[in-house]
Amino acid sequence: MTNLLHDISWVVDLRSETLTPIFQVFTALGYPNLIMIGLALAYWLWDKSAATRLMVIVILSTLINAFLKDYWQNPRPDAMFRLDSEVGTSFGMPSGHAQVSAVLWFYLAYELKRLWAWCFASFVVIGICFSRLYLGVHDIEDILMGLLLALVSLVVYIGVLKSDLLKDRVASLELNLLAFILLGLVLRIAWPEAANSIGAIVVVSLPIAWLVGKRLAERLNILSSTEQKMKVPTLIATSFVGLAALIALTWALGYLTPFMNSEMSGLLITTALGLHVTLLGPMLFKLCKLTSS
């Protein structure tokens, strides 16, 4: 059984010139850049409250995953099997792709409450999980642990949202903001690898900026109604304007980050991204007359 959980030599026989790019696409879906784009589009085009709840559980799962990687320090499979160089020197268990993608796609399906959403989420998650085995960066144990943690996270998070005692507190933007600030301070102190604790602060800065931007946008009355359905041309235009501005912002920040250390540049980028999604983007949409409020 131990050999089954850790031996991935069998994936070599499955590899082909056709399958490799397919599983590289699946793996790309689990990396932060595309997840961030997905969260932004969900906020702009779908439901702002639901997208914020989705962001919260994705960030919490990311922190749990990174903490346990550094705590367990379980090595990845031998480098001779790897077809994905993005993993660097990070540890293997639990698989971040398995855990975060399962949380993201299954929570999205939960919010949509449609059978097709559950089927599509299952397809994507299975594809992402198998891609990590195929590309030789995780073994079966890493994947199973990631999926188990995702399941526990979803059950607890949805249970809290449904709780009569807690749902009002969870819905409070200010309490969410305070909770993330305190979480960042706790993780800075308690992180297993002190040198990596700043990474937790960088991750936590995203939801803090997101929530601050959301509150400011509400105060400035620049948010469009989440109840009104956008027409297809408006959806396309909003996506194009928002993502073009996101790319431009990232490009502009690239001129500042060389003058900062990695920690400060990370904080700057994640804070700017959070503010862009919930404040700067909606301001731009209103300026371009893409909102109804």
DOROVO-411988 format. One line per field, with one value per residue: residue in one letter; x, y, z of N, C-alpha, C, O, CB in turn. Coordinates in steps of 0.02 Angstrom, whole numbers. Each point is the difference from the previous one (the first is absolute). Glycine has a CB too. Layout:
residuo <- A|...
n_u <- X|...
n_v <- Y|...
n_w <- Z|...
ca_u <- X|...
ca_v <- Y|...
ca_w <- Z|...
c_u <- X|...
c_v <- Y|...
c_w <- Z|...
o_u <- X|...
o_v <- Y|...
o_w <- Z|...
cb_u <- X|...
cb_v <- Y|...
cb_w <- Z|...
//
This chain:
residuo <- M|T|N|L|L|H|D|I|S|W|V|V|D|L|R|S|E|T|L|T|P|I|F|Q|V|F|T|A|L|G|Y|P|N|L|I|M|I|G|L|A|L|A|Y|W|L|W|D|K|S|A|A|T|R|L|M|V|I|V|I|L|S|T|L|I|N|A|F|L|K|D|Y|W|Q|N|P|R|P|D|A|M|F|R|L|D|S|E|V|G|T|S|F|G|M|P|S|G|H|A|Q|V|S|A|V|L|W|F|Y|L|A|Y|E|L|K|R|L|W|A|W|C|F|A|S|F|V|V|I|G|I|C|F|S|R|L|Y|L|G|V|H|D|I|E|D|I|L|M|G|L|L|L|A|L|V|S|L|V|V|Y|I|G|V|L|K|S|D|L|L|K|D|R|V|A|S|L|E|L|N|L|L|A|F|I|L|L|G|L|V|L|R|I|A|W|P|E|A|A|N|S|I|G|A|I|V|V|V|S|L|P|I|A|W|L|V|G|K|R|L|A|E|R|L|N|I|L|S|S|T|E|Q|K|M|K|V|P|T|L|I|A|T|S|F|V|G|L|A|A|L|I|A|L|T|W|A|L|G|Y|L|T|P|F|M|N|S|E|M|S|G|L|L|I|T|T|A|L|G|L|H|V|T|L|L|G|P|M|L|F|K|L|C|K|L|T|S|S
n_u <- 41|144|-5|-139|60|130|-26|-12|82|-156|45|106|-127|-80|117|-86|77|-153|35|98|-112|-108|87|45|-158|-8|118|-69|-122|113|68|-55|-33|-136|-40|3|-96|-108|-12|-24|-122|-74|-2|-60|-122|-74|-50|101|-45|66|141|11|-23|117|104|-24|39|131|65|-27|74|131|19|-16|115|108|-21|29|133|65|-57|62|138|-106|153|-100|-1|153|11|-32|-157|38|-94|23|155|-138|77|128|46|-177|20|-66|-94|-89|47|14|-77|-91|-38|-43|-87|-95|-30|-41|-104|-82|-27|-55|-103|-53|-43|-80|-94|68|-7|100|76|28|58|105|58|34|84|95|38|47|97|76|28|67|96|71|26|53|119|61|-88|-62|54|-146|48|-25|-147|-47|44|-81|-133|10|6|-128|-89|35|-33|-147|-40|45|-70|-144|2|22|-120|-104|41|-158|150|53|-115|32|155|3|-63|125|67|44|20|87|98|27|34|120|68|6|60|126|34|-5|102|111|8|-11|114|37|90|23|14|-165|-43|14|-100|-105|16|-32|-138|-49|16|-125|-100|62|-35|-143|-50|52|-79|-137|3|30|-123|-102|50|-23|-162|125|-118|-62|-118|97|-151|71|13|142|-95|99|47|17|87|101|17|37|115|71|7|58|120|49|18|83|110|18|31|116|74|8|68|121|46|-1|77|145|-30|-35|102|-73|-78|-32|-44|-110|-66|-14|-80|-110|-37|-28|-98|-94|-20|-38|-124|-66|40|38|-122|-108|83|-5|-158|-28|91|-86|-157|45|-123|-148|85
n_v <- -60|62|-30|77|136|7|-58|150|-147|15|149|-80|-69|147|71|19|125|-15|23|126|101|-75|29|154|33|-66|90|136|-34|15|154|98|24|-73|44|150|-26|-66|122|101|-78|-11|158|28|-102|-22|78|139|-120|-114|74|8|-156|-26|83|-87|-136|56|50|-132|-89|90|-24|-156|-12|77|-80|-139|43|31|-133|-108|71|-103|10|47|-151|-1|160|-139|59|159|2|126|88|40|-97|105|-91|-27|-118|-89|36|144|-4|168|-84|-67|130|95|-96|-44|149|40|-105|-15|159|6|-115|80|122|-89|-78|-84|-165|97|31|-154|-23|116|-45|-144|57|85|-111|-107|104|35|-148|-40|131|-60|-143|66|77|-137|101|-139|-144|-23|86|135|-42|-39|137|86|-77|16|155|8|-72|96|129|-44|-30|138|88|-57|9|155|22|-70|85|60|35|61|74|137|-34|-35|145|83|51|8|-156|-12|106|-75|-137|61|72|-135|-79|94|-25|-157|-7|90|-118|-132|9|-158|118|131|-9|-8|130|84|-115|46|152|-36|-66|123|105|-81|28|146|44|-69|91|141|-16|-30|132|93|-59|37|149|22|-62|-107|-129|-4|-33|-128|28|35|-150|89|6|-121|150|-4|-132|69|131|-71|-86|125|86|-112|-41|148|31|-135|41|144|-57|-92|118|89|-112|-13|146|-57|-138|69|75|-151|-94|-96|87|118|-87|-77|133|55|-123|-11|156|1|-126|65|131|-77|-71|130|136|-8|-81|98|124|-67|-24|154|44|-92|65|-160|60|-11|103
n_w <- 0|-20|-154|-19|59|-99|-153|-88|-68|-56|-60|-98|-66|-16|-95|-135|-49|65|149|-6|-40|96|126|-43|12|144|52|-47|103|122|-39|114|-152|6|151|-48|-122|94|95|-120|-57|141|12|-143|-3|147|100|36|93|-87|-9|160|17|-104|83|129|-64|-81|136|82|-108|0|154|-4|-106|78|136|-66|-81|137|78|-94|-42|-111|-85|-110|-30|9|-43|-86|0|-50|-136|125|-21|96|114|1|81|3|98|-102|112|3|-148|40|-110|108|75|-110|-92|122|39|-144|-32|136|20|-150|35|128|-90|-107|108|-150|24|-75|141|27|-147|11|141|-56|-121|89|103|-105|-70|131|40|-135|-1|132|-72|-131|71|88|118|81|41|-23|126|-77|-34|143|67|-107|29|159|-10|-96|107|115|-85|-31|147|55|-108|13|161|-6|-101|102|140|15|53|-141|-95|77|1|-154|-37|78|-152|151|16|-133|56|133|-72|-80|127|77|-124|-3|151|-12|-119|73|111|-85|-130|48|-51|122|-158|-14|106|-139|-63|112|-46|-151|39|86|-125|-72|112|30|-145|2|116|-50|-135|71|82|-125|-83|116|6|-157|-1|-87|29|-152|95|46|-79|-144|-77|-29|-134|-23|-2|158|-4|-95|83|136|-63|-61|129|93|-87|-38|155|25|-104|62|145|-49|-75|129|89|-110|57|158|-11|-30|145|84|70|-94|111|-95|-124|88|48|-146|-52|110|2|-154|7|107|-81|-136|67|55|-89|-143|-57|43|-56|-143|2|23|-122|-99|53|81|111|-26|113
ca_u <- -41|45|30|-52|-12|59|34|-32|38|-48|-24|45|-28|-61|15|4|1|-69|-27|38|-27|-67|6|31|-55|-36|41|1|-62|8|51|-31|-18|-65|-49|-13|-41|-67|-33|-16|-56|-59|-22|-24|-52|-48|-31|56|1|20|70|40|1|45|68|19|17|60|58|9|27|69|40|3|43|70|21|11|60|60|-1|16|62|1|31|-34|32|67|0|6|-67|-36|-9|-24|55|-26|-6|61|23|-54|-15|-52|-65|-52|2|-36|-45|-58|-39|-28|-46|-61|-37|-24|-50|-59|-38|-35|-57|-48|-34|-42|-55|-21|32|54|56|34|33|57|49|32|43|59|39|32|52|55|33|39|56|56|32|27|58|52|16|-33|-20|-71|-11|-6|-64|-54|0|-27|-72|-30|0|-50|-66|-9|-7|-66|-52|3|-16|-71|-35|3|-43|-70|-14|-38|38|61|-5|0|68|39|-20|24|63|49|25|44|62|36|22|59|56|23|28|66|45|10|41|68|34|-5|18|53|63|-3|20|-56|-60|-19|-44|-69|-22|-13|-65|-53|-11|-49|-69|-6|-9|-64|-55|4|-23|-73|-34|7|-43|-69|-8|1|-57|22|-13|-62|-43|16|-61|-14|40|35|-5|63|51|24|44|64|34|22|57|57|24|28|62|50|23|39|65|35|20|56|57|24|32|64|52|14|24|73|29|-24|15|-53|-57|-36|-29|-58|-54|-25|-37|-62|-44|-24|-47|-62|-33|-22|-60|-60|-7|24|-36|-68|4|13|-61|-48|26|-13|-72|-14|-40|-69|-15
ca_v <- 60|58|7|25|70|42|-17|29|-19|-23|54|7|-39|32|64|4|68|25|8|47|69|0|2|64|48|-14|23|73|23|-1|47|62|51|-14|3|71|24|-29|35|68|-4|-18|60|50|-22|-47|24|26|-31|-70|-1|15|-61|-46|24|-13|-71|-15|26|-40|-65|12|8|-65|-43|22|-14|-72|-18|16|-37|-70|-2|-63|15|-18|-56|13|51|-31|-10|64|38|66|31|54|-19|22|-41|-8|-68|-33|-15|-21|32|63|-2|-41|31|65|-6|-33|50|52|-23|-29|53|35|-42|6|65|0|-47|-31|-64|7|31|-53|-44|35|7|-66|-11|42|-21|-64|15|34|-47|-49|35|5|-66|-8|44|-26|45|-24|-70|-10|22|73|17|-20|44|64|-7|-7|66|40|-23|25|73|16|-17|48|67|3|-6|65|46|-18|3|59|38|30|25|74|21|-17|46|67|15|25|-56|-38|38|-8|-70|-10|35|-41|-62|15|8|-66|-41|28|-25|-73|-37|-49|24|73|35|-1|30|61|-20|-1|70|21|-30|31|69|0|9|64|52|-15|21|73|28|-12|48|66|3|6|69|47|-16|-13|-70|-14|-50|-70|-35|12|-41|37|-26|-30|50|32|-49|-2|65|4|-45|27|61|-19|-38|44|43|-42|-11|64|11|-45|26|61|-19|-31|52|18|-57|-10|41|-26|-70|-44|5|62|-3|-44|37|51|-30|-31|54|34|-44|0|65|5|-40|24|72|33|-28|28|72|3|-21|55|53|-22|-10|-72|-19|27|36
ca_w <- 0|2|-66|-45|15|-12|-63|-59|-60|-50|-43|-58|-56|-24|-32|-73|-25|-1|68|42|0|29|73|18|4|62|56|-2|32|72|22|26|-49|-30|54|13|-55|9|55|-23|-46|39|35|-47|-46|29|63|40|66|-9|-21|60|40|-36|12|70|11|-40|36|60|-21|-20|61|33|-40|7|70|8|-39|39|63|-12|-40|-37|-65|-61|-35|-28|-53|-66|-28|-5|-61|21|36|42|71|35|56|49|21|-38|31|-47|-65|-3|-57|17|54|-17|-57|24|38|-45|-48|34|33|-55|-18|56|-6|-60|12|-63|-11|-49|34|38|-49|-28|53|10|-58|6|59|-17|-48|34|45|-39|-33|46|-3|-67|-6|45|55|60|1|16|69|-2|-30|45|58|-22|-9|66|32|-36|22|69|-4|-28|49|55|-25|-16|64|33|-38|12|71|21|49|-28|-68|-1|12|-59|-53|16|-34|49|40|-45|-6|63|6|-43|30|56|-27|-25|57|30|-44|0|60|9|-60|14|-27|10|-61|-48|30|-35|-55|26|4|-69|-20|40|-23|-55|24|36|-51|-33|44|6|-63|-4|44|-30|-59|25|26|-57|-43|-69|-18|-37|32|-15|-20|-70|-46|-52|-67|-23|-17|61|33|-37|9|69|8|-36|34|65|-7|-31|54|45|-32|1|69|13|-38|33|63|-17|1|70|40|3|53|64|12|-24|44|-13|-68|5|33|-45|-56|22|22|-60|-34|38|-9|-70|-11|34|0|-61|-57|-2|-17|-71|-35|5|-44|-69|-5|-4|58|1|61
c_u <- 43|31|-50|-10|58|35|-38|37|-47|-22|42|-28|-63|14|4|0|-70|-25|36|-27|-70|5|38|-52|-39|40|1|-62|7|52|-32|-22|-69|-55|-19|-44|-72|-39|-21|-61|-65|-28|-31|-63|-56|-34|56|5|23|74|46|3|46|72|24|20|61|63|13|31|72|46|8|49|74|27|17|59|63|3|21|66|9|28|-44|33|67|-4|4|-68|-34|-1|-26|54|-24|1|62|21|-55|-13|-63|-68|-21|7|-42|-49|-63|-45|-35|-49|-65|-44|-32|-59|-62|-39|-39|-62|-54|-39|-48|-60|-30|38|59|62|40|38|63|56|38|49|65|46|36|57|61|39|43|59|61|38|36|65|55|18|-35|-10|-73|-16|-9|-68|-57|-4|-28|-76|-35|-6|-51|-70|-16|-12|-69|-55|-2|-23|-75|-42|-1|-47|-74|-20|-38|39|57|-10|0|70|44|-16|26|68|53|29|45|68|42|28|62|61|29|31|71|51|16|47|72|41|6|23|58|70|-1|16|-58|-62|-22|-46|-73|-27|-17|-68|-57|-15|-51|-72|-10|-13|-67|-58|-1|-27|-76|-38|4|-46|-73|-13|-4|-55|21|-11|-64|-39|20|-62|-13|47|33|-14|69|51|29|47|69|39|28|61|62|30|33|66|55|30|43|70|42|26|60|63|29|36|68|58|19|32|75|34|-20|26|-61|-63|-42|-32|-61|-59|-31|-44|-67|-50|-31|-52|-68|-39|-26|-66|-62|-9|20|-36|-71|-1|9|-62|-52|20|-15|-74|-19|-41|-68|-15|21
c_v <- 63|13|30|75|45|-12|31|-18|-21|56|8|-36|31|62|-5|73|31|16|54|71|5|6|62|56|-10|27|77|29|4|48|68|50|-10|0|72|30|-26|35|71|-1|-18|61|51|-21|-39|32|20|-32|-73|-5|15|-60|-52|19|-18|-73|-20|24|-41|-68|6|5|-66|-45|19|-15|-74|-24|13|-39|-73|-9|-67|13|-21|-62|21|48|-31|-10|66|29|70|32|55|-16|21|-50|-12|-73|-27|-6|56|37|64|2|-39|36|64|-5|-34|49|52|-25|-29|52|41|-39|4|65|0|-46|-28|-65|6|31|-51|-47|33|8|-65|-14|40|-23|-66|12|32|-49|-51|33|5|-66|-8|40|-16|44|-18|-75|-5|24|76|22|-16|45|69|-3|-7|67|46|-18|27|76|20|-13|51|69|8|-6|66|50|-13|7|64|43|39|35|77|27|-12|49|71|11|21|-56|-45|33|-7|-70|-13|36|-40|-65|12|7|-67|-43|25|-28|-75|-41|-47|21|76|38|4|35|63|-16|-2|71|26|-26|34|71|4|8|65|57|-8|28|76|33|-8|49|71|8|8|71|51|-13|-11|-73|-7|-53|-70|-38|8|-39|45|-32|-23|52|35|-46|-1|64|7|-44|29|60|-19|-35|42|46|-39|-13|64|16|-43|23|62|-17|-31|50|20|-57|-11|41|-23|-71|-42|5|62|-1|-46|33|52|-30|-28|53|36|-43|-1|64|8|-37|34|76|32|-25|28|75|9|-19|55|57|-17|-14|-73|-25|35|42|72
c_w <- 0|-68|-50|9|-22|-67|-59|-65|-57|-48|-63|-60|-30|-42|-76|-21|-3|70|40|-3|30|76|24|4|64|60|3|35|76|27|17|-52|-29|53|14|-55|7|55|-20|-46|37|37|-47|-37|33|61|48|70|-5|-20|59|46|-31|12|70|9|-41|37|63|-17|-22|60|37|-36|9|70|8|-41|41|66|-10|-38|-35|-70|-59|-31|-30|-60|-70|-33|-19|-71|15|44|49|74|40|53|52|15|-35|32|47|-67|0|-57|17|50|-23|-59|21|39|-47|-43|34|39|-52|-20|54|-6|-60|6|-64|-10|-48|32|40|-47|-29|51|11|-57|7|57|-14|-49|32|44|-39|-35|45|5|-67|-8|51|59|65|-6|22|71|4|-25|47|61|-19|-8|67|36|-33|23|70|-1|-25|50|57|-23|-15|64|37|-34|15|74|18|48|-32|-67|-4|10|-61|-57|11|-32|50|42|-42|-6|63|7|-42|27|58|-24|-26|56|33|-43|-3|58|0|-60|13|-23|2|-63|-51|26|-36|-59|22|4|-69|-23|37|-23|-56|25|39|-50|-36|42|10|-63|-8|42|-29|-61|20|25|-56|-50|-73|-21|-38|37|-21|-25|-75|-45|-52|-68|-23|-20|60|39|-32|12|71|12|-33|37|67|-4|-32|53|49|-27|2|71|18|-35|34|66|-12|0|71|39|0|55|70|10|-18|43|-15|-69|0|32|-45|-55|23|25|-60|-37|36|-9|-71|-10|28|-2|-67|-62|-6|-16|-75|-41|1|-47|-73|-12|-11|59|-2|61|-6
o_u <- -14|6|19|-11|-10|38|-58|-9|19|-24|-23|4|-19|-44|24|-15|-8|-30|-31|-11|-18|-35|-7|6|-17|-29|0|3|-39|11|-52|-51|-41|-57|-59|-46|-47|-59|-54|-46|-53|-61|-51|-44|-54|-43|41|55|41|35|55|53|36|42|57|52|38|49|58|44|41|55|54|40|41|58|52|35|44|54|41|36|53|-28|-41|53|14|-46|-17|-4|-52|51|-20|10|41|-6|-4|4|15|19|-36|-51|39|30|-60|-55|-56|-61|-60|-52|-53|-61|-59|-53|-56|-61|-56|-53|-60|-61|-54|-53|-61|60|52|56|61|55|52|59|61|55|55|61|59|54|57|61|57|52|57|61|57|48|53|55|14|-4|-31|-54|-44|-32|-45|-54|-38|-35|-55|-51|-33|-41|-54|-44|-31|-46|-54|-40|-31|-52|-51|-35|-41|-59|21|-10|20|43|27|20|42|44|0|49|58|60|49|52|60|56|45|56|61|50|44|57|57|46|47|60|51|0|49|49|-33|-29|-1|-50|-60|-41|-44|-59|-49|-39|-52|-56|-31|-35|-54|-45|-34|-43|-53|-38|-33|-51|-50|-30|-38|-53|-36|-8|-30|21|-51|27|11|6|-32|61|-33|-5|51|58|60|50|51|61|56|48|54|61|54|47|59|60|48|49|60|55|48|54|61|52|44|58|54|43|27|56|16|21|-53|-56|-61|-56|-50|-57|-61|-53|-51|-60|-59|-50|-52|-61|-52|-45|-51|-55|-41|-19|-19|-45|-30|-15|-35|-42|-16|-19|-44|-15|-11|-55|-8
o_v <- 48|57|40|36|59|42|-15|32|3|-14|25|25|-16|23|-50|44|61|53|34|29|51|40|20|45|49|31|28|54|35|2|17|32|46|19|16|38|37|13|23|41|25|8|31|41|-8|42|-41|-13|-22|-44|-27|-15|-35|-43|-21|-14|-43|-36|-16|-25|-45|-27|-17|-35|-44|-19|-17|-47|-44|-12|-26|-49|-30|41|-45|-21|60|-5|34|-7|-1|2|36|-21|28|45|7|-60|-23|-45|37|18|23|54|-2|26|21|3|6|32|20|1|16|30|10|-6|21|30|1|0|28|12|-1|-4|-30|-15|2|-22|-31|-9|-1|-25|-27|-4|-7|-29|-18|-1|-13|-31|-1|-1|-22|-24|31|-5|30|-27|51|28|24|44|41|17|30|47|27|16|40|44|26|25|46|41|23|32|49|33|18|37|46|-1|54|61|52|41|28|49|41|16|41|-35|-19|-1|-27|-33|-13|-10|-35|-25|-9|-23|-42|-24|-13|-32|-40|-10|-28|-61|20|-9|32|53|45|6|16|41|16|11|37|36|15|25|52|46|30|41|49|35|30|47|45|28|36|53|35|29|49|36|27|-20|31|-36|-14|-56|-43|2|43|-62|23|-5|17|22|0|-2|24|20|-1|4|25|15|-8|12|26|3|-1|25|24|-3|6|30|2|-19|29|12|-25|-16|33|-34|27|-6|-4|25|14|-7|8|26|12|-6|16|26|4|-1|30|25|3|24|34|40|25|24|44|31|11|31|44|-25|-16|-59|48|27|38
o_w <- -36|-21|-43|-48|-13|-23|-11|-51|-58|-55|-51|-56|-56|-36|-28|41|0|11|41|53|28|31|58|41|34|45|55|29|33|60|-28|9|-3|-14|10|15|-12|-8|17|8|-17|4|16|-12|-29|-8|19|24|40|24|5|29|35|13|9|29|21|3|14|35|13|0|23|31|11|8|28|20|5|26|38|11|0|-36|5|23|-8|-41|-49|-61|-32|-35|-46|56|37|42|61|-12|55|-38|-33|-32|41|-3|14|7|-16|-9|9|0|-23|-9|8|-1|-23|5|12|-10|-14|12|4|-30|-9|15|10|-19|2|15|-6|-15|9|13|-11|-9|16|7|-16|0|19|-10|-24|10|-3|-31|0|27|53|-54|15|12|35|29|11|23|39|20|10|30|33|12|12|34|27|8|20|34|21|6|30|33|0|16|-18|3|26|-20|-48|-31|-18|-40|-46|15|-6|13|25|1|-4|24|22|-5|5|28|11|-6|18|26|-7|-5|19|3|31|35|-41|-13|-42|-36|0|-20|-39|-14|-8|-30|-31|7|-10|-21|-2|10|-14|-27|2|3|-25|-21|2|-9|-33|-12|5|-48|-46|-54|17|42|-59|-24|-30|9|-30|-5|26|20|2|28|34|13|10|33|30|10|16|37|17|2|28|37|14|8|30|28|5|15|44|8|11|43|49|21|49|-47|-14|-25|-6|-9|-34|-24|-3|-14|-32|-10|0|-25|-32|-9|-11|-34|-34|16|-31|-43|-52|-34|-31|-51|-50|-32|-40|-53|-40|5|-37|7|47
cb_u <- -76|18|57|-45|-60|-24|103|-32|76|-14|-20|94|67|-14|37|-45|110|9|-1|111|87|-9|3|101|10|-24|70|63|-25|-47|139|122|162|113|105|156|149|104|121|167|132|107|141|161|140|112|-142|-67|-134|-153|-89|-85|-154|-130|-77|-131|-159|-117|-83|-142|-155|-96|-93|-159|-134|-80|-124|-157|-105|-56|-132|-159|-2|-71|152|-85|-127|83|72|107|42|-18|-2|-132|32|-65|-68|-36|100|-71|90|141|-14|-106|78|152|155|129|140|156|152|122|138|168|148|122|142|162|136|137|154|155|37|-87|-161|-142|-125|-144|-164|-136|-132|-158|-156|-128|-140|-163|-145|-126|-152|-156|-140|-123|-145|-165|-128|-13|3|-55|151|51|110|155|93|68|137|142|75|98|154|117|67|117|154|89|68|135|147|74|84|155|128|67|82|-94|-48|18|-89|-136|-56|-43|-102|-112|-122|-122|-153|-151|-118|-130|-163|-133|-111|-139|-159|-110|-104|-161|-149|-103|-94|-93|-90|-136|46|61|119|95|93|149|138|84|121|163|109|90|148|112|44|121|158|93|60|138|144|72|78|149|120|52|97|130|-43|64|114|28|-104|86|-15|-103|-44|95|-149|-123|-119|-155|-152|-112|-132|-166|-132|-111|-145|-162|-126|-121|-150|-155|-111|-127|-166|-135|-112|-147|-157|-121|-96|-140|-135|-59|-17|-124|134|143|126|135|163|135|118|156|160|123|128|160|148|115|126|164|121|66|64|130|87|12|78|137|58|16|106|134|34|120|115|20|23
cb_v <- -111|-81|-138|-148|-95|-40|-92|63|-40|-71|33|-15|-85|-67|83|-156|-89|-121|-153|-100|-30|-110|-145|-82|-45|-133|-131|-57|-85|-118|-76|-49|-35|-86|-122|-29|-34|-121|-91|-9|-58|-125|-49|-3|5|-140|-35|120|99|16|63|135|57|24|115|104|18|46|131|83|10|86|135|47|31|109|112|33|72|126|102|25|111|-85|31|142|-108|-109|44|-51|-101|18|-143|-16|-53|-11|-103|177|66|151|-13|-77|-146|-79|-110|30|-13|-107|-55|23|-26|-111|-32|20|-32|-103|-16|19|-78|-68|29|13|64|117|-27|28|106|29|-21|70|89|-16|6|101|66|-33|31|109|26|-36|66|88|-27|7|57|-51|59|139|-89|-125|-122|-35|-62|-135|-91|-24|-80|-132|-54|-37|-129|-118|-37|-68|-144|-97|-41|-83|-137|-60|-39|-77|-122|-127|-138|-129|-132|-48|-64|-138|-110|34|51|108|31|-7|95|97|1|12|119|72|3|81|128|39|15|115|126|84|75|-79|-134|-70|-84|-112|-64|13|-81|-116|-20|-34|-125|-96|-25|-118|-153|-83|-43|-140|-141|-57|-71|-148|-109|-47|-106|-151|-83|-28|39|110|-68|65|97|59|62|112|-142|97|54|-94|-1|46|-70|-72|26|5|-97|-44|43|-23|-97|-16|46|-57|-86|16|5|-92|-50|34|-19|-63|12|65|-26|-7|62|106|3|-70|-57|35|7|-89|-27|42|-39|-98|-3|34|-74|-73|19|-14|-106|-122|-36|-25|-128|-111|-19|-58|-130|-62|-18|-24|132|45|-65|-125|-143
cb_w <- 97|142|67|51|109|145|61|123|131|137|153|133|109|137|131|-54|-66|-113|-45|-72|-129|-127|-58|-96|-160|-97|-65|-136|-127|-65|-42|88|-24|-76|39|45|-63|-31|65|1|-75|10|69|-2|-58|-33|-36|-86|-2|-58|-120|-38|3|-100|-89|9|2|-110|-59|19|-47|-102|-14|8|-93|-94|14|3|-112|-78|4|-13|80|102|49|-43|-18|81|129|100|101|152|-16|-62|-134|-138|-95|-9|-75|-3|144|-18|-51|99|-69|45|-61|-13|73|42|-55|13|89|-2|-58|2|81|-31|-50|61|48|-37|114|-65|11|-72|4|75|-22|-63|46|47|-61|-37|60|13|-71|-2|63|-7|-42|55|81|-14|-45|-124|-136|71|9|-91|6|-48|-125|-62|9|-78|-122|-23|-3|-111|-82|11|-47|-122|-49|18|-69|-120|-24|1|-89|-112|40|-18|58|79|20|74|140|74|29|93|-97|-9|45|-64|-71|28|-2|-94|-38|44|-42|-90|1|28|-60|-50|44|72|-102|-44|-34|131|61|-7|109|55|-10|80|110|6|9|90|44|-45|7|82|-2|-24|55|74|-25|0|98|51|-30|42|99|63|124|68|83|-151|62|110|145|20|48|88|-52|-58|-109|-23|-5|-101|-96|3|-29|-118|-71|4|-26|-113|-41|2|-89|-103|1|-15|-111|-67|7|-74|-121|-47|-73|-142|-129|40|107|-20|95|84|-17|30|112|37|-23|41|105|15|-8|91|99|-4|39|56|153|97|63|115|145|73|82|151|123|50|-6|-70|104|-73|18
//
